[in-house]
Amino acid sequence: MLPNILMATPVVVVAAAAWWTFTVGPMRDPQSALQDFYDGEDRTEQQLCDPLILAGPRVVPLVILDLPKKGTARRLYAIRFLGNGHYKRALPVLEQLLADDAENVSFRVEAFEAIYQISPDRARQLAPVYGYGHDRLARVAADIATHRDPGCWTRSYWQAFWHEHSD
């Protein structure tokens, strides 16, 4: 009996890993990961991007497509995801968001920080345009222009994988 259990254990482990890979992990349907991101009410703030982080580059086009829609749920976290992942193809939409004076300043700041994470050189080129005034956007622009890290949000794949959060 014991040898049968020991022989079955690797099969069960492989089956569980395959199940996770296709239902939660990197091979998950991108639309499913995006929907989980929007619907996930059982996560702390630090974990909100986890479905996107675990899905990785396959979900990026869907996030980019939704980003210009001002009523999109969790838009701030979608911006953070794009910067955190260093997704270069997100630069045009992030720059568009940053340039929109009618946009909420919190979204513009997050977009600027995401641009910095993706391309520090591009962020430094943009910094003089936004470095005037005394608001958060100007402070972030000043940090970027002087080669100081503006304090960007980061989360690793493994933090998302292990559902890590601090209290």
N, C-alpha and C positions, 0 to 999 in steps of 0.2 A: 504494500500500500504506500509506504513512504517513498520508494523509488518512483512510483507513478506520479505522486505529488511533485517531487523534485523535477521530474521531466516536464510536467505541465507548467511549472512556474515561468520558465522563459517565454513560453507561448502566450501566457496571460499578460506578462509584462510587455511583450511586443505588441499585442493586441491593444492594450491600454494606451501605449505610446502612439500607435497609429490613430486610435480614436481621438486622442487629445490633439494630435497634429492637424487633423481635418475638421475638428469641431471648435477648437479654441485657438490653436496655434497658427503657425505661419502658412499653412496650406488651406486655411479657412476661407470660405467664400468672402470676398471683400465686402459685398453688400451686407452680409450677415454681421461682419465685424463693425461696419459703420452703424448699423441699426443697434447693435449692442452698445456702442459708444453713446448713441443718443438716448437709449432707454435705460442704461445701467444705473439704477437708483441705489444699489447696494454697495457702492464704492465710496471710499473717502475721496476727498478732493485730489490727493496725490495720485490716486489710482484711476481717475477718470479717463485718462488717455490709454490705459492698458490694452483695451481691445485693438486700438489702432497700432500701438507699438508692437504687439504680438503679430499682427497681420503684416506689418512692414510695408515695403514699397508697393505691394499690390493694391493697397487701399488709397494710396496717395492721389490718383486721378479723381476718385470720388470725393475726397476731402477738398481738393482744389476746386472742383465743380460747385460744391456747396458754399465755399467760403465767401463769395461776393454777396450772397443772400443775407441781408441784415437781420432777418428774423430767425436765422438758423440757431437751433439749440446748441449750447456748448461751443460756440464759435471761438471763444477765447482759448479753449483747450485744444481746438483743432489747429489754431495758429501755433500754439506751443508744440504740438506734435510735429508739425512741419519743420519748425526750427530745430527741435531736438533730434530729428532724424537727418538733418542736413540735406534735405531734398531740394536740389538745385532747380528742378522744374517748377517749384513753388514760388521762385523769386518774382516773376511778373505779377502774380496775383497779390503777393505780399506788398510789393512796391505800390501797386494800385491802391490797396487798402491804406497804406501809410500816407499816400498823397491826397487822400480824400479828406478835405477840411471839415466836411459835414459828418465824418465818422466819429464815434465815441473815442475820446483820447486813450482810454484803456486798450482798445483794440489796436489803435495806431502804435502805442508803445510796444505791445506784444509783437506786432508785425515788424517793428524796427529791431527788436531783440532777436526775432526769428531770422531776419535778414542777416544780422550780425553773426548768428550761429552758422548760417549756411555759407556766407561769404563776408568775412570781416573787411576785406578790401572794398567791396561794394557798399557796405554800411558806412565806411569812412568817407567814401565819395558823397554819400547822401547827407552825412552829418552837418555840413555847413548850412544846408537848406533848412534844417529843423533845429539848429542850435541857438535860436533867439528866444527870448522870453524866460519865464521862471517856472513853467509847468513841468510835469514829469517827462514829456516828450523832449523838451530842451535839455533836461538833466541827462537823459539817456544819450542824446546826441553829443553832449559835451563829454560824457564818459567814452563814447566810441571814438570821438575825434582825438582824444588824448590817450588812446590805446589802453583804456581801463575797461575791464569786463563790466558790462552794465548789470550783471547779476541775473543771467538768463536761467530759465527753468530747465532742468535736465532730469531725465529718468532713463535708466538703462533697460535693456531688454530683460536682463536677469531680475531687476527689481520688479518689473511687470510680471515676469514669469512666476516669481515666488510671492506675488501679491504683497510686497513689502510696503509698509507705511509706518510713519512715526506718529506717536500720539500727540 
